[in-house]
């Protein structure tokens, strides 16, 4: 095939990715009038060039594991999937519970979905989530209190972390912790920042039940710092079924796995 035609197709794929943050093989095949297999080959080539990262059924933008995307950038990645995951996760919060909510664009959607609950306490180190929760409290969408942890702020990630945050977390007992991550694999979950990862690890340790919320783009990815293994996780809420090879792993197969996409369709 004409090299120019292939190069132009690569350019159109990258352009589509820049506009949408996530692209789908079938949609691209229809739009570019080629077969899905041709698109899959294109995505493999572009991944090798570090222009994108392939995921099940498509691709997302490429980010080096050495550098975390700006929080405002992360919010736009897989937005609809994260919204579904957040809505599903919020249904597990019950009246009277004390909840830990860590920093992340997915946990932000949990904050947006909390409603019609009484006497709940939410502890968070997310400045963005705290603002949303405060507004929802003010508008009486739920009843309870919001505790914002002290510590060092990170304006680019809308987070609070550091030694003071960790010290404060050690004084809490949580019914449930909702934890986001930069990557998830059979080894467990991980994140980009040692400070954020440490805070999330303590939240997990201080909670009776741990719920991990993560979208497809994090699957089989590894960030720099380990948060926790599957032995300390009760439930994973995501937008796909558990990978087939994971279900054979003794540590992973006992974890409750919830596909929020299926819930949304029903």
C-alpha positions in Angstrom: 0.0 0.0 0.0 1.0 3.6 -0.7 3.3 4.8 2.2 1.7 8.2 2.0 -1.8 6.7 2.6 -0.6 4.8 5.7 1.2 7.9 7.1 -2.0 10.0 6.5 -4.0 7.3 8.3 -1.6 7.4 11.3 -2.0 11.2 11.4 -5.8 11.0 11.4 -5.7 8.4 14.2 -3.5 10.6 16.3 -5.7 13.6 15.6 -8.8 11.6 16.6 -7.1 10.6 19.8 -6.1 14.1 20.7 -9.8 15.2 20.3 -11.3 12.3 22.2 -8.6 11.0 24.6 -9.8 7.4 23.8 -10.5 5.8 20.5 -12.3 2.7 19.4 -11.1 0.2 16.7 -14.5 -0.3 15.2 -15.4 3.4 15.0 -12.0 4.2 13.4 -12.4 1.4 10.9 -15.8 2.9 9.8 -14.5 6.4 9.8 -11.3 5.7 7.8 -13.0 3.0 5.6 -10.6 0.2 6.4 -10.9 -3.1 8.2 -10.7 -3.4 12.0 -7.6 -5.5 11.5 -5.9 -2.7 9.6 -6.7 -0.3 12.5 -5.3 -2.8 15.0 -2.0 -3.0 13.0 -1.9 0.8 12.9 -2.4 1.0 16.7 0.4 -1.6 17.2 2.8 0.5 15.1 1.8 3.7 16.8 2.2 2.1 20.3 5.8 1.1 19.3 6.4 4.7 18.4 5.0 5.7 21.8 2.2 7.8 20.2 -0.6 6.0 22.1 -1.2 3.1 24.4 -3.4 0.2 23.3 -6.3 -1.0 25.5 -9.0 -3.6 24.9 -11.0 -2.5 21.8 -9.0 0.7 21.1 -6.3 3.0 22.5 -5.7 5.9 24.8 -3.1 8.6 24.9 0.5 7.6 25.7 1.8 8.7 29.1 5.2 7.8 30.4 5.0 6.1 33.7 7.7 8.5 35.0 5.3 11.4 34.7 1.7 11.7 35.9 -0.7 13.6 33.7 -2.0 16.9 35.1 -5.2 16.4 37.1 -7.3 18.4 34.7 -6.0 16.3 31.8 -6.9 13.1 33.7 -10.5 14.2 34.2 -11.0 14.1 30.4 -9.6 10.6 29.9 -12.3 7.9 29.8 -14.7 10.4 31.3 -17.9 8.4 30.7 -16.4 5.2 32.0 -15.2 6.9 35.2 -18.6 8.5 35.6 -20.2 5.0 35.5 -17.7 3.6 37.9 -18.2 6.4 40.3 -22.0 6.0 40.2 -21.7 2.3 40.9 -19.2 2.8 43.7 -21.4 5.3 45.5 -24.2 2.7 45.8 -22.0 0.8 48.3 -22.0 3.6 50.8 -24.6 3.2 53.6 -26.1 5.5 56.2 -23.9 6.1 59.2 -20.6 4.9 57.7 -17.2 6.6 57.8 -15.7 6.6 54.3 -12.1 7.3 53.1 -11.9 8.8 49.6 -8.4 9.2 48.1 -7.2 11.4 45.3 -8.1 10.6 41.7 -10.3 11.6 38.8 -12.4 8.4 39.3 -13.0 9.0 43.0 -14.1 12.5 42.0 -17.2 10.9 40.4 -17.9 9.0 43.6 -18.1 12.4 45.3 -20.5 13.6 42.6 -22.7 10.6 43.0 -23.2 10.6 46.8 -26.9 11.4 47.6 -29.8 10.6 49.9 -27.5 9.3 52.7 -27.8 10.2 56.4 -25.1 10.6 59.0 -22.1 9.7 56.9 -18.5 11.0 57.4 -16.3 11.4 54.4 -12.5 11.8 55.0 -10.5 12.9 51.9 -7.2 14.2 50.8 -8.6 15.4 47.5 -9.2 19.1 47.2 -11.4 18.6 44.2 -13.6 16.0 45.9 -13.8 18.2 49.0 -15.2 21.1 47.1 -17.8 18.9 45.3 -18.8 17.3 48.6 -19.1 20.6 50.4 -21.4 21.9 47.7 -23.6 18.8 47.9 -23.8 19.2 51.7 -24.8 22.8 51.3 -27.5 21.8 48.9 -28.7 19.0 51.3 -28.1 16.2 48.8 -26.8 14.1 51.7 -26.5 14.5 55.5 -23.2 14.2 57.4 -19.8 15.8 57.5 -16.7 16.1 55.3 -13.2 16.0 56.8 -10.4 17.4 54.7 -7.0 16.0 55.8 -4.1 18.4 56.5 -0.8 18.3 54.8 1.1 19.6 51.8 -0.9 20.6 48.8 -0.1 19.7 45.2 -1.9 22.2 43.0 -1.3 20.2 39.8 -3.0 17.1 41.2 -5.5 18.9 43.5 -4.3 16.7 46.3 -3.0 16.9 49.9 -0.3 14.5 51.0 2.9 14.1 53.0 4.0 13.2 56.5 1.3 15.2 58.3 -1.5 13.6 56.1 -0.2 10.1 56.9 0.0 10.9 60.6 -3.6 12.1 60.7 -4.8 9.1 58.8 -3.4 6.7 61.4 -6.0 8.1 63.9 -9.0 7.1 61.8 -11.1 3.9 61.5 -13.0 3.6 58.3 -15.9 1.4 57.3 -14.9 1.6 53.6 -12.1 3.1 51.6 -12.4 4.0 47.9 -9.0 3.9 46.3 -8.0 5.0 42.8 -4.7 4.1 41.2 -2.3 4.8 38.4 -2.1 1.1 37.4 -3.5 -2.3 38.3 -2.0 -5.7 37.6 -2.0 -9.1 39.2 0.5 -7.8 41.6 -2.0 -5.2 42.9 -2.4 -1.5 42.5 0.2 1.3 42.2 0.4 5.1 41.7 2.8 7.7 40.4 3.6 9.6 43.6 5.1 8.0 46.7 3.2 10.5 49.0 -0.2 9.7 47.4 0.5 6.0 47.3 1.5 6.0 51.0 -1.7 7.9 52.0 -3.8 5.4 50.0 -2.0 2.5 51.6 -2.8 3.8 55.1 -6.5 4.3 54.1 -6.6 0.7 53.1 -4.9 -0.5 56.3 -7.4 1.5 58.4 -10.5 0.3 56.6 -12.8 -2.7 57.2 -13.5 -2.9 53.4 -11.4 -1.7 50.4 -13.0 -0.8 47.1 -10.6 -0.1 44.1 -12.1 2.1 41.4 -10.3 2.0 38.0 -11.0 2.2 34.3 -9.7 0.0 31.5 -6.8 2.3 30.7 -5.1 1.3 34.0 -5.3 -2.5 33.3 -2.0 -4.3 33.2 -0.2 -1.0 33.7 2.4 -0.3 36.4 3.2 3.1 37.9 6.2 3.7 40.1 4.9 3.1 43.7 3.0 0.1 45.1 -0.2 0.8 47.0 -1.4 -2.6 48.0 -1.9 -6.2 46.9 -5.2 -8.0 46.1 -5.1 -9.7 49.5 -6.2 -6.3 51.1 -8.8 -5.5 48.4 -12.4 -6.7 48.8 -13.8 -5.3 45.5 -12.7 -3.8 42.2 -15.2 -1.6 40.3 -14.2 -1.0 36.7 -15.6 -0.9 33.2 -14.7 -4.3 31.9 -14.8 -8.0 32.9 -11.8 -9.4 34.8 -9.0 -10.4 32.4 -9.2 -14.1 31.7 -5.7 -14.9 32.9 -6.3 -13.0 36.2 -9.2 -15.2 37.2 -6.8 -18.1 37.4 -4.6 -16.3 40.0 -5.3 -17.5 43.5 -4.9 -14.0 45.0 -7.1 -12.3 42.5 -10.0 -14.7 41.9 -11.4 -14.2 45.4 -11.9 -10.5 44.8 -15.4 -9.3 44.0 -15.2 -7.8 40.5 -17.9 -5.4 39.3 -18.3 -4.3 35.7 -20.0 -0.9 36.0 -20.7 -0.9 32.2 -23.0 -3.9 32.6 -24.8 -2.2 35.5 -25.2 0.9 33.4 -26.7 -1.0 30.5 -29.2 -2.7 32.7 
